[in-house]
Amino acid sequence: MSGPLTANPNPLAVEAGPLGALDLTGALSGLAFGQTDAAPADRNAAVDIGNAQLFLQSTEGWLQFFVQAGAYALPSLGAAYVNSNRTAHQTYGFVPEAYLKVTPGDEISIEFGKLPSLIGVESTFTFENLDIERGLLWNQTSSVSNGIQVNFSQGQWNGSISWNDGYYSGRYNWVTAAASYALDAAQTVTFIAGANLGHTGFSSFATPLAQNNSAVADLAYNRAFGRWTITPYVQFSRVPPDDRLGLHAGGSAYGAAVLASCKLNDDWSMAVRVEELDTAGHLNLLYGAGSGAWSATLTPTYQEGVFFARAEASYVGIENGKSGLALGRNLDEDSQARLMLETGVLF
């Protein structure tokens, strides 16, 4: 969890015989939103489950595990809202993450299973991030991948490398890696990269054909000072042409974002995100070939103990969008404003 919300510091201990003591925690939250220029399959307003999830994990010994199970919504800017029931069915199921972790030493660990993707700066689930909704740059990246991941830590360096199925394709031809270096106690630089080393013709709601056959990289800088934490980053992705997959033209997407959070007092914080994303080439990677978009998001958050509540105001503006591929009932609108509320408990 990298956002202003903090997990329960006193998880429920479950005795599991030979497995030892396990930690049981969870996230239960509801969402409500209203928006302008909803897409044809979307709604102007709705109330839904944000999270109804349990997390069971072991944290001691050479063999550990993590299981995340339940319902969830994945709201993101500039995209139609998908309710929590459909989200689980169309993306990662009702067990979105589950993996074994082997720790042969203090500086290395190996994970197998359904893993959170290394690509991108924002995490997948609402409670993990500064904002309720994920951003435009997040929409270009993978979220959950099946595979194996090796993690290492030494001094100021931390890194991971993974062989996986990219955008949840079930085809194991992606390699991703991340490396971070702590300049000091308050500053960290992180480089992330990944690419499909093969050709994947499979596509689904969770597996966009173009993005799953791309190469992508992020460079991020994180700085904490006083009450503020700020993370500017840049992202670039490239989809090469591939006639075998029907990708007769290539394309690229490049963008920049700034995430910032200010701790106002013990209970309140304020998060801000601004970003710009542009595309080039003759392949549609956003709102038509050559289109771009920008967004601004403001999210005040309140948390006391396990209870939290937050509101969010966001705006997306489209640049060079193509009619039939943009926003609104006729898919020809170039902007969208959205107000969202989330409240619940992290127990």
VMD Tcl script that draws the C-alpha trace (Angstrom):
set ca {
  {0.00 0.00 0.00}
  {1.63 3.21 -1.19}
  {-1.20 5.63 -0.63}
  {-2.35 7.59 2.41}
  {-4.42 4.68 3.76}
  {-2.64 2.45 6.27}
  {-3.31 -1.22 6.87}
  {-4.47 -2.58 10.22}
  {-1.29 -2.85 12.33}
  {-2.87 -5.60 14.46}
  {-4.12 -8.32 12.09}
  {-6.17 -11.24 13.36}
  {-3.89 -14.20 14.10}
  {-5.21 -17.56 12.89}
  {-3.59 -20.74 14.16}
  {-3.26 -23.15 11.23}
  {-1.53 -26.20 12.71}
  {1.63 -27.08 10.76}
  {1.39 -23.78 8.86}
  {1.81 -21.87 12.12}
  {0.22 -18.49 12.82}
  {-1.37 -16.79 9.83}
  {-2.39 -13.13 9.47}
  {-5.98 -12.44 8.37}
  {-6.87 -8.93 7.23}
  {-9.38 -7.44 4.83}
  {-10.83 -4.48 2.96}
  {-14.55 -3.72 2.86}
  {-15.66 -0.58 1.06}
  {-18.45 0.92 -1.00}
  {-18.29 3.29 -3.98}
  {-20.66 5.91 -5.33}
  {-20.08 8.15 -8.33}
  {-21.63 10.58 -10.76}
  {-20.13 11.60 -14.11}
  {-20.65 13.51 -17.32}
  {-20.50 12.12 -20.85}
  {-20.93 8.46 -19.95}
  {-20.21 5.94 -22.70}
  {-23.12 3.95 -24.19}
  {-22.57 0.95 -21.89}
  {-21.92 3.15 -18.85}
  {-24.16 4.99 -16.37}
  {-24.36 8.61 -15.27}
  {-24.32 7.55 -11.61}
  {-24.06 4.32 -9.63}
  {-23.43 2.75 -6.22}
  {-21.32 -0.39 -5.99}
  {-19.03 -2.54 -3.88}
  {-15.51 -1.16 -4.03}
  {-13.87 -4.02 -2.15}
  {-15.13 -7.05 -0.25}
  {-11.81 -8.84 0.12}
  {-9.93 -10.96 2.64}
  {-6.14 -11.38 2.76}
  {-4.59 -14.47 4.35}
  {-0.83 -14.72 4.60}
  {2.10 -16.24 6.40}
  {5.09 -14.02 7.08}
  {7.59 -16.28 8.86}
  {9.78 -19.18 7.81}
  {11.41 -20.10 4.51}
  {8.07 -20.97 2.85}
  {5.33 -18.32 2.96}
  {2.16 -17.57 1.03}
  {-0.37 -14.83 0.28}
  {-4.00 -15.23 -0.84}
  {-6.34 -12.37 -1.73}
  {-9.98 -13.32 -2.29}
  {-13.27 -11.51 -2.82}
  {-15.02 -8.94 -5.00}
  {-13.50 -5.68 -6.23}
  {-14.00 -2.78 -8.63}
  {-11.19 -1.22 -10.67}
  {-12.36 2.31 -11.55}
  {-10.06 4.16 -13.92}
  {-10.09 7.58 -15.57}
  {-11.52 8.03 -19.02}
  {-12.97 4.50 -19.17}
  {-16.46 3.13 -18.64}
  {-17.14 1.96 -15.08}
  {-17.49 -1.82 -14.72}
  {-19.31 -3.06 -11.61}
  {-17.53 -5.29 -9.10}
  {-19.28 -8.52 -10.09}
  {-18.47 -8.11 -13.79}
  {-14.94 -6.95 -12.99}
  {-14.05 -10.18 -11.20}
  {-15.61 -12.33 -13.91}
  {-13.95 -10.45 -16.76}
  {-10.51 -9.90 -15.24}
  {-8.72 -11.89 -12.49}
  {-11.50 -13.89 -10.82}
  {-12.52 -13.83 -7.19}
  {-8.95 -14.75 -6.16}
  {-7.08 -11.97 -7.99}
  {-3.72 -12.60 -6.32}
  {-2.31 -15.77 -4.76}
  {1.29 -16.93 -4.58}
  {3.88 -18.96 -2.72}
  {7.04 -17.25 -1.53}
  {10.34 -19.04 -0.90}
  {12.96 -17.15 1.13}
  {16.29 -18.99 0.93}
  {18.12 -16.02 2.47}
  {17.68 -12.55 3.93}
  {18.42 -10.82 0.62}
  {16.51 -12.97 -1.86}
  {13.02 -14.40 -2.30}
  {11.20 -16.26 -5.08}
  {7.45 -16.00 -5.72}
  {5.20 -18.26 -7.82}
  {1.56 -17.72 -8.78}
  {-0.82 -14.83 -9.53}
  {1.38 -11.83 -8.88}
  {0.90 -8.05 -8.95}
  {2.58 -6.72 -12.09}
  {5.93 -4.96 -11.80}
  {4.99 -2.55 -14.61}
  {3.68 0.92 -13.79}
  {3.77 3.11 -10.70}
  {0.18 2.87 -9.46}
  {-1.11 -0.36 -7.91}
  {-4.27 -2.23 -8.90}
  {-6.82 -1.93 -6.07}
  {-8.44 1.28 -4.82}
  {-7.21 1.14 -1.21}
  {-3.57 0.73 -2.31}
  {-3.19 4.12 -3.99}
  {-3.26 7.86 -3.42}
  {-6.45 8.17 -5.48}
  {-9.57 6.03 -5.75}
  {-9.36 5.76 -9.54}
  {-6.32 4.64 -11.47}
  {-4.89 7.08 -14.01}
  {-4.48 7.25 -17.78}
  {-0.94 5.88 -17.67}
  {-2.07 2.94 -15.51}
  {-4.62 2.06 -18.20}
  {-1.70 1.23 -20.52}
  {-0.02 -1.23 -18.15}
  {-0.62 -4.76 -16.89}
  {-2.08 -5.31 -13.42}
  {-1.92 -9.01 -12.51}
  {0.28 -11.65 -14.16}
  {0.77 -15.38 -13.71}
  {4.40 -16.33 -13.38}
  {7.54 -16.53 -11.30}
  {9.40 -13.58 -9.76}
  {12.79 -13.29 -8.09}
  {13.34 -10.42 -5.65}
  {16.61 -9.23 -4.19}
  {17.71 -6.56 -1.76}
  {21.22 -5.39 -0.92}
  {22.08 -2.14 0.77}
  {20.40 0.71 -1.07}
  {19.35 -1.51 -3.99}
  {16.12 -3.43 -4.43}
  {15.16 -5.32 -7.55}
  {12.87 -7.91 -9.10}
  {12.79 -9.88 -12.34}
  {9.84 -11.92 -13.55}
  {8.87 -14.36 -16.30}
  {5.11 -14.15 -16.74}
  {2.07 -13.97 -19.02}
  {2.01 -10.18 -19.34}
  {-1.54 -8.86 -19.41}
  {-3.01 -12.07 -17.94}
  {-2.92 -13.86 -21.29}
  {-2.02 -17.37 -20.14}
  {0.91 -17.27 -22.61}
  {4.25 -17.10 -20.81}
  {6.35 -14.90 -23.07}
  {6.81 -11.70 -21.05}
  {9.90 -10.70 -19.07}
  {9.62 -7.76 -16.65}
  {12.09 -6.22 -14.25}
  {12.29 -3.41 -11.72}
  {15.25 -1.86 -9.91}
  {15.22 0.91 -7.30}
  {18.02 2.79 -5.60}
  {17.63 4.77 -2.38}
  {19.61 7.98 -2.74}
  {18.99 8.59 0.95}
  {16.23 8.00 3.49}
  {13.88 10.37 1.65}
  {14.64 9.80 -2.05}
  {14.33 6.77 -4.32}
  {14.79 6.33 -8.06}
  {13.08 3.38 -9.78}
  {13.41 1.99 -13.31}
  {10.90 -0.56 -14.60}
  {10.79 -2.30 -17.98}
  {9.12 -5.25 -19.65}
  {8.45 -6.73 -23.07}
  {6.64 -9.52 -24.86}
  {9.41 -11.66 -26.33}
  {7.00 -13.60 -28.54}
  {3.68 -13.14 -30.33}
  {0.34 -13.45 -28.50}
  {-2.82 -13.62 -30.58}
  {-5.15 -14.15 -27.60}
  {-7.12 -11.14 -26.34}
  {-9.87 -10.50 -23.78}
  {-11.21 -7.71 -21.55}
  {-8.12 -8.09 -19.32}
  {-5.74 -8.79 -22.23}
  {-5.74 -5.99 -24.84}
  {-4.11 -7.31 -28.01}
  {-1.91 -4.30 -28.76}
  {-0.64 -3.62 -25.24}
  {0.00 -7.31 -24.59}
  {2.36 -7.37 -27.58}
  {4.28 -4.27 -26.54}
  {7.41 -3.22 -24.71}
  {7.01 -0.69 -21.88}
  {9.28 1.24 -19.51}
  {8.84 3.59 -16.52}
  {11.28 5.89 -14.74}
  {10.09 7.25 -11.38}
  {11.49 9.45 -8.66}
  {10.02 9.46 -5.14}
  {10.75 12.20 -2.59}
  {9.40 12.69 0.94}
  {9.84 16.05 2.64}
  {7.94 17.30 5.65}
  {4.26 16.47 5.21}
  {4.63 15.92 1.47}
  {5.41 12.90 -0.66}
  {5.81 13.48 -4.39}
  {6.37 11.00 -7.23}
  {6.94 12.29 -10.77}
  {7.41 9.64 -13.44}
  {7.55 9.10 -17.18}
  {6.32 6.11 -19.17}
  {6.91 4.90 -22.72}
  {5.50 1.93 -24.59}
  {5.93 0.65 -28.14}
  {3.79 -1.82 -30.11}
  {5.62 -3.10 -33.21}
  {3.64 -3.99 -36.34}
  {2.83 -7.69 -36.64}
  {0.79 -8.87 -39.63}
  {0.30 -12.30 -38.05}
  {-1.67 -10.69 -35.22}
  {-3.55 -8.22 -37.39}
  {-1.40 -5.35 -36.13}
  {-0.58 -4.03 -39.58}
  {0.68 -0.71 -38.17}
  {2.77 -0.03 -35.10}
  {2.24 2.62 -32.47}
  {3.64 4.12 -29.32}
  {2.33 5.79 -26.16}
  {4.36 8.18 -24.05}
  {3.33 10.14 -21.00}
  {4.28 11.81 -17.75}
  {2.52 12.12 -14.40}
  {3.03 13.64 -10.98}
  {1.51 12.01 -7.89}
  {1.59 13.98 -4.67}
  {0.18 13.60 -1.16}
  {0.15 15.98 1.80}
  {-0.48 14.79 5.36}
  {-2.69 17.55 6.76}
  {-2.94 16.11 10.28}
  {-3.21 12.72 12.00}
  {-6.53 11.91 10.29}
  {-6.62 13.87 7.03}
  {-4.51 13.89 3.88}
  {-4.85 15.35 0.39}
  {-3.70 13.64 -2.82}
  {-3.21 15.24 -6.24}
  {-2.47 13.62 -9.59}
  {-1.86 15.33 -12.94}
  {-0.85 13.48 -16.08}
  {-0.52 13.73 -19.84}
  {-0.55 10.79 -22.27}
  {0.05 10.98 -26.02}
  {0.15 8.37 -28.75}
  {1.82 8.21 -32.15}
  {1.56 5.94 -35.17}
  {-1.40 4.43 -37.00}
  {-2.53 2.07 -34.24}
  {-5.32 2.98 -31.81}
  {-3.88 2.91 -28.28}
  {-6.17 5.48 -26.64}
  {-9.05 7.39 -28.32}
  {-8.00 6.73 -31.90}
  {-4.65 6.70 -33.66}
  {-2.57 9.75 -32.76}
  {-4.87 10.82 -29.92}
  {-3.83 12.09 -26.50}
  {-5.41 12.93 -23.16}
  {-4.67 14.73 -19.92}
  {-6.19 14.42 -16.46}
  {-6.32 16.09 -13.07}
  {-7.48 14.37 -9.86}
  {-7.97 15.66 -6.31}
  {-8.61 13.19 -3.45}
  {-9.04 14.22 0.20}
  {-8.84 11.21 2.55}
  {-9.91 10.68 6.16}
  {-8.83 7.67 8.23}
  {-9.26 6.93 11.92}
  {-8.29 3.45 13.03}
  {-9.73 0.92 10.61}
  {-12.38 3.30 9.21}
  {-11.71 5.48 6.16}
  {-13.63 7.79 3.86}
  {-12.51 9.78 0.86}
  {-13.94 11.89 -1.93}
  {-12.54 12.42 -5.39}
  {-12.97 14.93 -8.20}
  {-11.39 14.10 -11.56}
  {-11.37 15.51 -15.07}
  {-10.17 14.00 -18.35}
  {-9.62 16.02 -21.52}
  {-9.07 14.34 -24.89}
  {-6.78 15.73 -27.58}
  {-7.17 14.73 -31.24}
  {-9.75 12.09 -30.36}
  {-11.52 10.27 -33.17}
  {-15.32 10.28 -33.39}
  {-16.66 6.85 -32.50}
  {-13.70 6.14 -30.19}
  {-14.02 8.95 -27.62}
  {-16.46 9.57 -24.72}
  {-20.18 10.23 -24.40}
  {-23.27 8.43 -25.67}
  {-22.18 8.89 -29.28}
  {-18.48 8.39 -28.48}
  {-17.69 11.85 -29.82}
  {-17.23 13.93 -26.63}
  {-13.75 15.15 -25.70}
  {-14.00 15.45 -21.90}
  {-15.39 13.80 -18.79}
  {-15.78 14.98 -15.19}
  {-16.40 12.49 -12.39}
  {-17.13 12.76 -8.65}
  {-16.57 9.63 -6.57}
  {-16.89 8.62 -2.92}
  {-15.35 5.60 -1.20}
  {-15.80 4.60 2.42}
  {-15.20 1.46 4.40}
  {-12.85 -0.34 6.77}
  {-9.40 -1.91 6.51}
  {-9.46 -4.57 9.21}
}
mol new
graphics top color blue
foreach p $ca { graphics top sphere $p radius 0.5 }
foreach p [lrange $ca 0 end-1] q [lrange $ca 1 end] { graphics top cylinder $p $q radius 0.2 }
display resetview
